[in-house]
């Protein structure tokens, strides 16, 4: 994504989590406009802190839903780092879910040859 983003580019970071991808791009490429989205209120709060030094806006909501209409036809780079979340542990943080072993069991059921 860093190779595609040029100064002045509009970057949308879906499922932004802590905002690390958007922050990394903002550090690597001067003058980009970052719009980050996550459905988890705690992640949005964290991303706002991590993107405070960048020209960024962080939205709470599902995928494209909270993005302003003014972004239509203006997005140069779209990044997404969507995490896997098992229905049985959707209320847990990812690391807690993995510690409880739920993540690997879900992966084995969904992709038995890969696990």
N, C-alpha and C positions, 0 to 999 in steps of 0.2 A: 504493500500500500504506500510505503514511503517513496517508492520510485514513481508512483502515479500522481502523488500530491505535489503540486507546485505552489509557490507563494501565491496567496489569494484564493486557493482552492477551498471549496466547501466540502467538508468531510462529515459523513454521518456514521456514527458508531452505535450499531444496534446491539442490545444485550450487553451494555458496556460494563456491567459489574462495577469494579472499583475505578474505572476510567483509565486504566493503564494503557490501553491501546491508543486512545485519543491523546493522552498525555505524551506518550512516546512519539506520536506523529507530530504533535505541536512542538515538541523539543527538536525533532529532526528537521522540520520544514518551517521556516519562518513565515508568519503571516497567514496561516491557514485558519479557517473558521470551522470550529468543531461543534457538532450537535450530537450529544450522546443521549441514549435512551435506555432505561431499564425499568422493568416492572416491579422490582423489589425496592421499597422505600429506603431500606438500610443501604442498599447498593447506591441508590441515587444520592443519598447524603454523603457517602464516601467519595463518589465520583465528583461531586461538587467541590469537596475539599481538595482532591487531587488535581482538578482542572482549574483551580482558582487562579493560577498564574497564566493560563492560556486564554486566548479569545475563544471561550467555549460557553455553551449553554447546555444544561443537563435537564432532561425531562423525565417525568415519571409516567409510565404507561406501557402499553403492549405494542411492541414493534413500532410501526409507523404512526399509530394513532395519535400520540401527543405532539408530533412534529407540526410546526406551523405550515400552512398552505403556501406561504411565501417561499418555501424551499423547493416547491415544485419546479422541475426543469432546471434547477441550479446545482444539484448535487454532482460533484466531480468524482468523489471516491466514497464507496460504501463498504464499511467493514463490519463484521459480525463475529463474535466469539461466543456463540450460544452454548451454554453448558448443558450437560445431561442432567435431568432431574427426574428421579423415579417418583411415581405417584405415591408410593408408600413413605417417602421421606421428603416430600415437597416442602414441608415446614422446617426442615433442618438446613443448616448451612452445608455446602458441598463437602467440606472437610469432615464435618460431623457425620454426614451420611456415609462417607467412605470408611471412617473409623468403625462404624457399626456393621460394615460388610454389606450393606444394602446395595451399594453401587455395583460391585462385582457380580452379585447374584442377578441383578437386573440386566447387566450386560450379557451374562451367560445365557439368560433366557431369550433376550432379543437377538443376539448374535453368537450362537453356540460355537461356531467354527473359529471366530475371532478371539473368544475368551479362552 
